[in-house]
Amino acid sequence: MTGNEYQKAALRTASGMNYEHHGMLMNGALGLCGESGEVADIVKKATFQGHQLDTAHIAEELGDVAWYLAISANAIGYDLDTIFEMNVSKLMKRYPEGFDPEKSIHRPEYEKGV
């Protein structure tokens, strides 16, 4: 399944969101925070509170993150394949040979005005 195929399927279940794009973006942004927080909470409990790491639960929450990502992208007029391609292009420019801690520390956007 491509990102765009997923987005189209996800938007089918956004049928109750017949409000303007700003409202869809607000719902998406807040939903991303909430669902990402749920992933973080599972990891926190496994790391600090003695719980078993529940990867099936994490996978379920990541699916919810994907849903909110899909509606957020739609709200700003982007499809997921384009979002994914833009991100990979940015990372290829930033780390042409793969991740490099030195390039991470000394990113041009952090060096401006220093």
C-alpha angles and dihedrals in degrees: 000000000000124000090253092051089051092047092052091050092045093050089057087071093047089073093119089060099083092145127110121290092259089062092048090050091049091050091047096048094047091044091052090054093047097047093042087052090055090054090049091050092054090050091045092052092049092046102042110013105048097252121144113253102257102207093174090058091047090051090052092051091046087056088056089049088053091052092053091045089054095052092043091053091048091050091059093043100257132124120221096245089059092047090050093047092049091052094048090048091052091049093047089055093045096044109020093168096039129275115340120183091208091056089046092054095043101044113160093234089058093046096057114116094006 
